[in-house]
Amino acid sequence: MRRSLQSWGLLLWLVTPAMGALAEDGTGKLSCEIRENGQTASGVISVQREGKEVAATTCGKELSLKAGSYTATLRLDGALDGPEQSQPLTIRRDATALVKAEFATGTLEVRIVSQGRRAAGLAMIRRAGKEIGALGSGVTAHLSAGSYEVVARYRGQEKVFADVKISGGGHVSLDAAFD
């Protein structure tokens, strides 16, 4: 009996600090805010720990997370190039952390014309040599501020617009005239 009590005492002595550490970890909350050209915008947040996603939600909804260090990645909805920003994040027990991201975007429209009339065509959008996406003639897209290459295509012909500059809040219209 005495050995049994000693064993329980030893076990209790070993487990108590671990239980205290678990109680101290606790949880906290995370909130996010995304802005586009100074205005509230919609987007999502992904939270990673050691390179693995542990939580994700739409900005505007709170997340509950274990206290600790993470990386938060905020992504803007609706932009063709899928802009995102990552930042370190610390969640503290019984506290709410707020992460924010500001995105500068503009719009691009490519109008394809043949013999003076609107025509159906396609515009390929590239940035730094990487293809971002495609637009139909007359379709407007949101893009992050920066420089792009636009290749307008119509019936096997191409027109290249190099170094198209999109500014935050700006609008660029390109007219691609084909014979």
C-alpha positions as CSV (number, residue, x, y, z in Angstrom):
1,M,0.0,0.0,0.0
2,R,2.8,2.4,0.9
3,R,4.5,1.8,-2.5
4,S,1.2,2.4,-4.2
5,L,0.8,5.8,-2.5
6,Q,4.4,6.6,-3.3
7,S,3.8,5.7,-7.0
8,W,0.7,7.9,-7.1
9,G,2.6,10.7,-5.4
10,L,5.4,10.5,-8.0
11,L,2.9,10.4,-10.8
12,L,1.0,13.4,-9.4
13,W,4.3,15.3,-9.0
14,L,5.2,14.5,-12.7
15,V,1.8,15.3,-14.2
16,T,1.0,18.5,-12.3
17,P,3.5,20.8,-14.1
18,A,2.3,19.5,-17.5
19,M,-1.3,20.2,-16.6
20,G,-0.4,23.7,-15.5
21,A,1.4,24.3,-18.8
22,L,-1.7,23.1,-20.7
23,A,-3.9,25.5,-18.8
24,E,-1.5,28.4,-19.5
25,D,-1.6,27.8,-23.2
26,G,-5.2,28.6,-23.6
27,T,-6.8,30.1,-26.7
28,G,-7.3,33.5,-28.2
29,K,-9.1,35.0,-31.1
30,L,-8.1,36.4,-34.5
31,S,-9.9,39.0,-36.5
32,C,-8.9,40.4,-39.9
33,E,-9.5,43.5,-42.0
34,I,-8.9,43.8,-45.8
35,R,-8.9,47.1,-47.7
36,E,-8.7,47.8,-51.4
37,N,-7.7,51.3,-52.4
38,G,-8.6,52.6,-48.9
39,Q,-12.1,51.0,-48.9
40,T,-13.3,47.9,-46.9
41,A,-13.1,44.9,-49.2
42,S,-13.8,41.2,-49.0
43,G,-11.3,38.5,-48.7
44,V,-10.1,35.4,-46.8
45,I,-7.5,34.7,-44.2
46,S,-5.5,31.5,-44.0
47,V,-3.5,30.7,-40.8
48,Q,-0.5,28.5,-41.0
49,R,1.7,26.9,-38.4
50,E,5.0,25.3,-39.4
51,G,3.9,25.5,-43.1
52,K,0.5,23.8,-42.6
53,E,-2.8,25.5,-42.7
54,V,-4.6,25.2,-39.4
55,A,-7.6,27.5,-40.0
56,A,-9.2,29.7,-42.6
57,T,-12.3,31.9,-42.9
58,T,-13.8,34.9,-44.5
59,C,-12.5,38.2,-43.1
60,G,-15.1,39.6,-40.8
61,K,-15.5,36.3,-39.0
62,E,-13.4,35.6,-35.9
63,L,-11.3,32.5,-35.5
64,S,-10.4,30.8,-32.2
65,L,-6.8,29.6,-32.1
66,K,-4.5,28.1,-29.6
67,A,-2.1,30.6,-28.1
68,G,1.2,30.7,-30.1
69,S,3.0,31.9,-33.2
70,Y,1.5,31.6,-36.7
71,T,1.7,33.1,-40.2
72,A,-1.4,34.8,-41.5
73,T,-2.1,35.1,-45.2
74,L,-4.8,37.5,-46.4
75,R,-6.2,37.2,-49.9
76,L,-8.2,39.8,-51.7
77,D,-11.4,38.5,-53.5
78,G,-12.2,39.5,-57.1
79,A,-8.7,40.4,-58.4
80,L,-7.6,38.5,-61.5
81,D,-4.0,38.1,-60.3
82,G,-5.0,36.8,-56.8
83,P,-3.1,39.2,-54.6
84,E,-2.1,38.1,-51.1
85,Q,-0.1,39.3,-48.2
86,S,1.5,37.3,-45.4
87,Q,2.6,38.4,-42.0
88,P,3.7,36.9,-38.7
89,L,1.0,36.5,-36.0
90,T,1.0,35.9,-32.3
91,I,-2.1,34.7,-30.6
92,R,-2.3,35.4,-26.8
93,R,-4.5,33.7,-24.4
94,D,-7.9,35.4,-23.8
95,A,-7.0,38.2,-26.3
96,T,-8.0,39.2,-29.8
97,A,-5.4,39.8,-32.4
98,L,-6.2,41.9,-35.5
99,V,-4.3,41.5,-38.8
100,K,-4.8,44.0,-41.7
101,A,-3.9,44.1,-45.3
102,E,-4.2,47.0,-47.8
103,F,-4.3,46.2,-51.6
104,A,-3.9,48.7,-54.4
105,T,-5.8,47.7,-57.5
106,G,-7.0,49.2,-60.7
107,T,-9.1,48.0,-63.6
108,L,-8.1,47.0,-67.1
109,E,-10.4,46.7,-70.1
110,V,-9.3,45.5,-73.6
111,R,-11.6,46.3,-76.5
112,I,-10.9,44.4,-79.7
113,V,-12.1,46.0,-82.9
114,S,-12.1,44.7,-86.5
115,Q,-12.9,47.0,-89.4
116,G,-14.2,49.6,-87.0
117,R,-16.6,47.3,-85.2
118,R,-16.4,45.5,-81.9
119,A,-15.2,42.0,-82.3
120,A,-14.9,38.9,-80.2
121,G,-11.3,38.3,-79.2
122,L,-9.1,37.4,-76.2
123,A,-6.6,39.4,-74.2
124,M,-3.9,37.4,-72.3
125,I,-2.5,39.2,-69.2
126,R,1.1,38.6,-68.1
127,R,3.2,39.9,-65.3
128,A,6.9,39.4,-65.0
129,G,6.7,36.7,-67.7
130,K,4.0,34.8,-65.9
131,E,0.5,34.4,-67.4
132,I,-2.1,35.8,-65.0
133,G,-5.3,35.2,-66.9
134,A,-7.4,36.0,-69.9
135,L,-10.1,38.5,-70.6
136,G,-12.7,38.6,-73.3
137,S,-13.1,41.7,-75.4
138,G,-14.9,44.4,-73.5
139,V,-14.6,42.7,-70.1
140,T,-13.2,44.7,-67.2
141,A,-10.9,43.0,-64.6
142,H,-9.4,44.1,-61.3
143,L,-5.6,43.8,-61.1
144,S,-3.0,44.7,-58.5
145,A,-1.2,48.0,-59.2
146,G,1.9,47.4,-61.3
147,S,3.1,46.7,-64.8
148,Y,1.7,44.1,-67.1
149,E,2.0,42.9,-70.7
150,V,-1.2,42.4,-72.6
151,V,-1.5,40.4,-75.8
152,A,-4.7,40.9,-77.7
153,R,-5.7,38.1,-80.1
154,Y,-8.2,38.1,-82.9
155,R,-8.4,35.4,-85.6
156,G,-4.8,34.3,-85.5
157,Q,-3.4,37.9,-85.2
158,E,-1.8,39.5,-82.2
159,K,-1.2,43.0,-80.8
160,V,1.2,43.3,-77.9
161,F,0.9,46.1,-75.4
162,A,4.1,46.1,-73.3
163,D,4.4,47.8,-69.9
164,V,0.8,48.6,-69.3
165,K,0.7,50.4,-66.0
166,I,-2.2,49.8,-63.6
167,S,-2.4,52.3,-60.7
168,G,-4.4,52.0,-57.4
169,G,-7.9,53.2,-58.1
170,G,-7.1,53.8,-61.8
171,H,-8.7,52.5,-65.0
172,V,-6.9,51.6,-68.2
173,S,-8.7,50.9,-71.5
174,L,-6.8,49.4,-74.4
175,D,-8.1,49.4,-78.0
176,A,-6.7,46.7,-80.2
177,A,-7.6,47.3,-83.8
178,F,-7.3,44.5,-86.3
179,D,-8.0,44.4,-90.1
